[in-house]
Amino acid sequence: MGDLAKIFKAYDIRGVVPDELDAAVAEAAGAAFVRVTGADAIVTAHDMRESSGPLAAAFARGATSQGADVIEAGLGSTDMLYYASGDLDVPGAMFTASHNPAKYNGIKLCRAGAKPVGRDTGLTEIREMVDKGVPAYDGEPGTVSQRDVLHGYADHLKTLVDLSSIRPLKVVVDAGNGMGGHTVPVVFEGLPIDLVPLYFELDGTFPNHEANPIEPENLRDLQAKVRETGADIGLAFDGDADRCFVVDERGEIVAPSAITALVAVRELAKHPGAPIVHNLITSKAVPEIVTEHGGSPVRTRVGHSFIKQTMAESGAVFGGEHSAHFYFRDFWFADSGMLAALHVLAALGEQAEEVGRGRLVGEALPLSALLGEYTRYAASGEINSEVADQDAAAGRVREAFAGRPGVTIDELDGLTVGDEAAGWWFNLRPSNTEPLLRLNAEAGDEATMAAIRDEVLAIVREK
């Protein structure tokens, strides 16, 4: 089976096709998944990569060989698969490598109700069973059937966000040749949206740019098209369309922390006093704004398993990450970039009747102004540094800042250092999969942020 330890990651299975991940591995994983979950039925979906359909079919063969029925949802986004798992109350498997380059593919797994499967919640057992050989099943094999869940997914999202009274909006969407090109037209159907599509053709070779909108260069076409068309907003989805990045009417990239704060305020209006989860590298503005609107901010480590676990434990209604993953209690605690996008469209489209801030009745704020109150600090964005010894480099940084007056240090996730009085903080975290340290810095002004950023990078990168 090759090096399974290499392709079984913390949260999913992912590798180069077919060298690392092939039909044999997928079939064995399908059989092991059924045994580990004890499922009578599972649901699958896949993205547009050439290898995704065949891998899904192989997985289904393994699952049916263990007596489980397989419901094939076909082409879809990862959050559509979560919807299917939640709505049908069965475990699910999504075949995608998300934003990774074309040569990769992968499998994201969840238990019934879209509950995550990761290293500590079943993935290790699946890997061990695949490695040793899945025991034979002596009962009747399961059946395979097809079901359209895309329209149910779209309808469900629109029960969670009221878009019935929004004003007409011009919206540019860059699908990056990924699954947003499949889901966006169905979700937007019936809404007063003038959709300007960019790269909606499903193409797993990603001929225009990588479907990874966290990298600014992959947003340039969207920014240009927003400015060219005079659009109200631009949206960019990653390959499996579970993350969404936003560009305002000026073509400027909106920080995911601002979107987290906006959605949090909207959810708190429906659920006063509720907890809101944010990871420790979202902007300091997020917990401030949550508190100002009567909510209870809950800080957590980076990573969807920590977010989902903390949301379930705290009863949070919403959670947001700096990477543009947005999680909703009413969406089975799963993440949905599309649902976050609908919240932003609703906020932008609903506010035409407000009076105040010197505006006339019926005058609507542009997105940049609407988000102004949610953007309070200067941020570095995530900066990666390749280092041979992560611990040694982080230790040098800790030593440099420890003992300075007013400086606090915590190690919930990597190294977080801050000075409340001076108004700055930074987090330095090791990558789980690469010899990298990731820096995020923030301060009250650009000069202070740049000074802290550059000081930390100099220490990290010293030879």
C-alpha positions in Angstrom: 0.0 0.0 0.0 3.0 2.3 0.0 3.8 4.8 2.7 0.4 5.3 4.4 1.9 7.4 7.2 2.8 10.0 4.5 -0.8 10.4 3.1 -2.8 9.9 6.3 -2.6 13.5 7.7 -4.0 15.0 10.8 -7.5 15.7 9.4 -7.7 13.8 6.0 -6.0 11.5 3.5 -4.0 13.4 0.9 -1.3 12.6 -1.6 0.0 12.6 -5.2 -2.2 10.5 -7.6 -1.5 7.7 -8.4 2.0 7.4 -6.8 0.8 7.8 -3.2 -3.0 7.6 -3.4 -4.6 5.2 -5.9 -7.8 3.1 -6.3 -6.4 0.3 -4.1 -5.9 2.6 -1.2 -9.3 4.3 -1.7 -11.1 0.9 -1.9 -9.4 -0.3 1.3 -10.1 3.0 3.0 -13.8 2.7 2.1 -14.0 -0.8 3.7 -12.1 0.4 6.8 -14.3 3.5 7.1 -17.4 1.3 7.3 -15.9 -1.0 9.9 -14.7 1.9 12.1 -18.0 3.8 11.9 -20.3 0.8 11.9 -22.3 2.5 9.2 -25.2 0.9 7.4 -25.0 3.7 4.8 -22.6 6.4 3.8 -22.7 9.4 1.3 -19.9 10.4 -1.0 -19.2 13.5 -3.2 -16.3 14.5 -5.3 -14.7 17.6 -6.9 -13.8 18.1 -10.6 -10.3 16.6 -10.5 -9.9 13.9 -13.2 -9.0 11.3 -10.5 -11.8 12.2 -8.1 -14.7 10.2 -9.7 -12.6 7.0 -10.0 -11.3 7.3 -6.4 -14.9 7.8 -5.2 -16.0 4.7 -7.1 -13.2 2.7 -5.6 -14.1 3.8 -2.1 -17.7 2.8 -2.8 -16.6 -0.7 -3.8 -14.8 -1.0 -0.5 -17.7 0.3 1.5 -20.3 -1.9 -0.2 -18.0 -4.9 0.3 -18.5 -4.4 4.0 -22.3 -4.4 3.7 -22.9 -0.6 3.6 -25.1 1.2 1.1 -23.5 4.1 -0.7 -25.4 7.2 -1.7 -23.4 9.0 -4.4 -24.0 12.7 -4.5 -21.6 13.2 -7.4 -20.0 16.5 -8.1 -20.1 18.9 -5.2 -18.3 21.1 -2.7 -17.0 19.9 0.6 -19.7 21.8 2.5 -22.4 20.2 0.3 -21.0 16.9 1.5 -21.3 18.1 5.1 -24.9 19.1 4.3 -25.6 15.6 3.0 -24.1 13.9 6.0 -26.1 16.1 8.3 -29.3 16.0 6.5 -29.2 12.2 5.9 -27.6 11.5 9.2 -24.9 9.2 7.7 -21.1 9.3 7.6 -19.6 11.0 4.5 -16.6 11.0 2.3 -15.5 13.9 0.1 -12.9 13.3 -2.6 -10.8 16.5 -3.1 -7.4 17.9 -2.5 -9.0 21.3 -1.9 -6.5 24.1 -2.9 -3.6 21.7 -3.6 -2.0 21.5 -7.1 -3.5 19.3 -9.8 -1.3 16.3 -9.1 -2.8 15.8 -5.6 -6.1 14.3 -4.4 -7.5 13.3 -1.1 -10.4 12.1 1.0 -12.1 14.1 3.8 -14.2 11.9 6.1 -16.9 12.7 8.6 -19.2 10.7 10.8 -23.0 11.1 10.8 -24.1 14.6 11.4 -20.9 15.9 9.7 -18.8 15.2 12.8 -15.1 15.4 12.0 -12.9 12.3 11.5 -9.3 13.1 12.3 -6.2 11.4 13.7 -7.7 11.1 17.2 -11.3 10.4 16.0 -11.0 7.4 13.7 -8.4 8.2 11.1 -5.6 6.4 12.9 -7.7 3.2 13.2 -8.6 3.4 9.5 -5.0 3.8 8.5 -4.0 0.8 10.7 -6.7 -1.3 9.2 -5.8 -0.4 5.6 -2.2 -1.2 6.4 -2.9 -4.6 7.9 -5.7 -5.6 5.5 -9.4 -5.0 6.1 -11.1 -8.2 7.4 -13.6 -9.8 5.0 -17.3 -9.3 5.6 -19.5 -12.4 5.3 -22.9 -10.7 4.8 -24.6 -9.3 1.7 -22.8 -6.5 -0.1 -24.4 -3.0 0.0 -26.0 -1.2 -2.9 -25.0 2.0 -4.7 -27.5 4.7 -5.6 -27.3 8.3 -6.8 -29.0 11.3 -5.3 -29.0 15.0 -6.1 -28.3 16.9 -2.9 -27.1 20.2 -4.5 -30.6 21.8 -4.6 -31.4 20.7 -1.1 -28.0 22.2 0.0 -28.8 25.5 -1.7 -32.3 25.6 -0.2 -31.0 24.8 3.3 -28.4 27.6 3.2 -31.1 30.1 2.3 -33.2 29.0 5.4 -30.2 30.1 7.5 -29.7 33.5 6.0 -32.7 35.8 5.1 -32.0 37.2 1.6 -35.6 37.9 0.7 -35.3 41.7 1.0 -31.8 42.5 -0.3 -31.3 45.2 -2.9 -29.9 44.2 -6.3 -26.1 43.5 -6.1 -23.5 43.0 -8.8 -21.2 40.1 -7.6 -18.1 38.9 -9.2 -17.2 35.3 -8.3 -13.9 33.7 -9.0 -14.3 29.9 -8.7 -10.8 29.2 -9.8 -12.1 26.4 -12.0 -13.1 24.6 -8.8 -16.4 23.6 -7.3 -17.8 27.1 -6.8 -18.5 27.0 -10.5 -20.9 24.2 -9.9 -22.5 25.4 -6.7 -22.7 29.2 -6.9 -25.3 29.3 -9.8 -27.6 27.0 -7.9 -27.3 28.8 -4.6 -27.7 32.3 -6.2 -30.7 31.2 -8.3 -33.7 33.4 -7.5 -31.7 36.1 -5.8 -31.4 39.7 -7.1 -27.8 39.2 -8.0 -26.1 40.2 -11.2 -23.5 37.4 -11.3 -20.2 38.0 -13.1 -18.5 34.6 -13.3 -14.8 34.1 -13.5 -13.3 30.6 -14.2 -16.6 28.7 -13.6 -15.5 25.9 -16.0 -14.7 22.8 -13.9 -11.1 22.0 -14.6 -8.9 20.1 -12.2 -5.7 21.2 -14.0 -6.4 24.8 -12.8 -5.4 26.5 -16.0 -5.9 30.1 -14.8 -4.5 30.2 -11.3 -4.3 27.9 -8.3 -7.6 27.6 -6.5 -6.0 28.9 -3.3 -7.3 32.4 -2.5 -5.3 32.7 0.7 -2.4 33.6 -1.7 -2.9 37.2 -2.8 -1.6 36.6 -6.4 -4.6 34.2 -6.9 -7.0 37.1 -6.2 -5.6 39.6 -8.8 -8.0 38.6 -11.5 -10.9 39.0 -9.1 -9.7 42.4 -8.0 -9.3 43.6 -11.5 -12.8 42.3 -12.6 -14.5 44.0 -9.6 -12.9 47.3 -10.5 -13.6 46.9 -14.2 -17.3 46.0 -13.8 -18.0 48.4 -10.9 -19.2 45.4 -8.8 -20.4 45.7 -5.3 -18.3 42.8 -4.0 -16.0 40.0 -5.2 -16.0 36.4 -3.8 -13.2 33.8 -4.3 -13.6 30.2 -3.5 -10.9 27.5 -3.1 -10.9 24.3 -5.1 -13.5 22.4 -3.0 -15.4 25.7 -2.3 -15.5 25.3 1.5 -13.5 28.6 2.0 -14.5 32.0 0.8 -12.4 35.2 0.5 -14.0 38.6 0.0 -12.9 41.6 -2.1 -14.6 45.0 -1.6 -16.0 47.4 -4.2 -12.6 49.0 -4.5 -10.9 45.7 -5.3 -9.2 45.6 -1.9 -8.9 42.2 -0.2 -10.9 42.0 3.0 -9.3 40.3 6.0 -11.1 37.1 7.0 -11.1 38.4 10.6 -13.4 41.3 9.4 -15.7 38.7 8.0 -15.6 36.7 11.2 -16.6 39.9 13.1 -19.4 40.8 10.7 -20.9 37.3 10.8 -20.5 37.1 14.6 -22.5 40.3 15.0 -25.2 39.0 12.8 -25.4 35.7 14.7 -25.4 37.5 18.0 -28.4 39.5 16.9 -30.3 36.2 16.5 -28.7 34.6 19.6 -28.0 37.3 22.2 -25.2 36.6 24.6 -24.0 33.5 22.8 -20.4 32.3 22.7 -18.4 32.9 19.5 -15.2 30.9 18.9 -12.2 32.5 17.2 -8.7 31.1 16.8 -5.8 32.8 18.5 -4.5 34.4 15.3 -7.6 36.2 14.3 -7.5 39.9 14.8 -7.9 41.3 18.4 -10.8 43.2 16.9 -12.9 40.0 16.9 -13.1 39.3 20.6 -13.5 43.1 21.2 -16.5 43.3 18.8 -18.0 40.1 20.1 -17.9 41.5 23.7 -19.2 44.9 22.6 -22.2 43.1 21.1 -23.0 41.2 24.2 -21.4 37.9 23.1 -18.8 35.7 24.8 -15.5 35.3 22.9 -13.9 31.9 23.2 -10.2 31.6 22.1 -8.9 28.4 20.6 -6.0 26.8 18.8 -5.7 26.9 15.0 -7.4 24.0 13.2 -10.9 22.8 12.5 -10.9 20.0 15.0 -10.2 22.4 17.8 -12.7 24.9 16.6 -15.5 22.3 16.2 -14.7 20.7 19.6 -14.7 24.1 21.4 -17.9 25.1 19.7 -19.6 21.9 20.8 -18.3 22.2 24.4 -19.2 25.9 24.7 -22.5 25.9 22.8 -21.1 28.6 20.4 -23.3 29.6 17.5 -20.4 30.6 15.2 -16.6 30.2 14.8 -14.1 31.9 12.5 -10.5 31.3 11.5 -7.9 33.6 9.8 -7.8 31.1 6.9 -11.4 31.9 5.9 -12.9 28.8 7.4 -16.3 29.8 9.0 -18.2 27.4 11.2 -21.9 27.4 12.1 -23.8 25.7 14.8 -26.9 25.5 12.6 -24.8 23.8 9.9 -23.9 20.9 12.1 -20.9 22.9 13.5 -19.3 22.4 10.1 -17.6 25.1 8.0 -19.2 26.6 4.9 -17.6 29.4 2.9 -20.8 29.7 0.9 -22.9 30.4 4.1 -20.4 33.0 5.2 -20.7 34.6 1.7 -24.5 34.7 2.0 -24.1 36.5 5.4 -21.9 39.1 3.8 -24.3 39.6 0.8 -27.2 39.9 3.3 -25.4 42.5 5.3 -24.5 44.4 2.2 -27.9 44.1 0.6 -30.1 44.7 3.7 -28.8 48.1 4.9 -30.3 50.4 2.3 -33.2 51.4 4.6 -31.1 52.4 7.6 -30.8 56.1 8.6 -27.8 57.6 10.1 -24.1 58.5 9.6 -25.3 61.4 7.5 -27.0 59.2 4.9 -30.4 59.6 3.4 -33.1 57.0 3.6 -32.4 54.4 1.0 -28.7 55.2 0.7 -26.6 52.1 1.0 -23.1 51.9 2.3 -20.4 50.3 0.1 -18.8 47.2 1.5 -15.6 49.0 2.4 -17.5 51.4 4.6 -19.8 48.7 6.0 -16.7 46.7 7.1 -14.9 49.8 8.4 -15.9 49.2 12.0 -14.7 45.6 11.9 -11.2 46.5 10.7 -9.3 48.2 13.6 -5.7 47.1 13.4 -2.7 46.7 11.1 -1.9 43.1 10.4 1.0 41.4 8.7 -0.9 38.4 7.3 0.7 35.0 7.6 4.5 35.0 6.8 6.3 31.7 6.4 10.0 31.2 7.2 11.8 28.0 6.3 14.0 27.0 9.3 16.0 23.8 9.9 15.2 23.8 13.6 11.8 25.2 14.5 12.2 24.8 18.3 15.6 26.5 18.3 14.3 29.5 16.2 11.1 29.9 18.4 13.3 29.6 21.5 15.5 32.5 20.3 12.3 34.6 19.9 11.0 33.7 23.3 14.3 34.6 24.9 14.4 37.9 23.1 11.0 39.0 24.4 10.8 37.3 27.8 11.3 39.7 30.7 10.6 42.9 28.7 8.3 45.2 30.8 4.7 44.7 29.9 5.2 41.7 27.7 3.1 38.6 28.1 3.8 35.2 26.7 1.5 32.2 26.2 1.9 28.9 24.5 -1.6 27.6 23.8 -0.6 27.2 20.2 3.0 28.0 19.3 4.3 31.2 20.9 2.0 34.2 21.4 3.7 37.3 22.6 2.0 40.7 23.3 2.2 44.0 25.0 -1.3 45.3 25.8 -0.1 48.9 26.6 1.9 49.2 23.5 -0.9 47.7 21.4 0.9 44.8 19.6 1.0 41.1 19.6 2.4 38.3 17.4 2.1 34.5 17.1 4.8 32.2 15.9 3.6 28.6 15.1 5.4 25.6 13.6 3.9 23.9 10.5 2.8 20.3 11.2 3.9 19.2 7.8 6.8 21.4 6.6 10.0 22.9 8.1 8.3 26.3 8.5 7.5 28.8 11.2 4.4 30.9 10.5 4.3 34.4 11.8 1.2 36.6 12.3 1.7 40.1 13.8 -0.8 42.8 14.6 -0.6 46.3 16.1 -2.6 49.5 16.3 -0.7 51.1 13.5 1.3 50.1 10.4 4.7 51.3 11.7 4.4 49.4 15.0 3.3 46.3 13.3 6.1 46.5 10.8 8.7 47.0 13.5 7.6 44.0 15.5 7.2 41.8 12.3 10.7 42.7 11.1 12.3 42.1 14.6 10.8 38.7 14.9 11.7 37.7 11.3 15.3 38.8 11.8 15.6 36.5 14.8 13.8 33.6 13.1 15.9 33.8 10.0 19.3 34.5 11.5 21.9 32.1 10.3 
